[in-house]
Amino acid sequence: MTVSIAHSADVDDRALIGPDTKVWHLAQIREDARIGAECVIGRGAYVGAGVRIGDRCKVQNHALIYEPATLADGVFIGPAVVLTNDRYPRSVTGDGRLKSGDDWSAAGVFVEHGASVGARAVCLPGIRIGRWAVVAAGAVVTRDVPDHALVLGNPARFHTWVGPDGIPLEPDGVDGWRCPASSRHFRLIDGRLSPSEP
């Protein structure tokens, strides 16, 4: 078990990278970032200081993961995705001074187990993307995304439910849903989708 880091990547000595993780060309991983096992950090990706990334995650080319974002296990971040961290972005303070780290509070995006964020999507600070959720390519996410939800558009809105395979579920009886790929069954209870027996 080894870590594979391209020669052109910029990985801070204080970052922790798990076994069998690959870091590709021109990626930058900042101080105190923690990346789990069996991850792939794509070409030109940026992982901010103190960011937490779980096991078996993929961060595709040119994605920007700003601190203090957290990615749980099995998360997919598509090409050129931006996970932002500043609710009120300004270069200067109200009196015209250049802002420093002491002049604002970072708010990270939290992406839960198995969720996917499609290419060029933008996620605003402080939001949560639920387990197995899918954010469509190009979406602008301005509020929390429920578990198993597929959201799309600007601002991102609920479209349908998805299972762990990422495929839209099919209605199956009253409040029931079925995955056409795996035949797994789900039930919608109080607005939340949960696995169930058929």
WORA-V694295 format. One line per field, one symbol per residue. burial: b if it has 16 or more other C-alpha atoms within 10 Angstrom, else e. Layout:
# WORA-V694295
burial=???
This chain:
# WORA-V694295
burial=eeeebeeebbbeeebbbbbbbbbbbbbbbbbbbbbbbbbbbbbbbbbbbbbbbbbbbbbbbbbbbbbbbbbbbbbbbbbbbbbbbbeeeeeeeeeeeeeeeeeeebbbbbbbbbbbbbbbbbbbbbbbbbbbbbbbbbbbbbbbbbbbbbbbbeebbeeebbbbebebbbeeeeebbbbeeeebbbbeeeeebeeeee
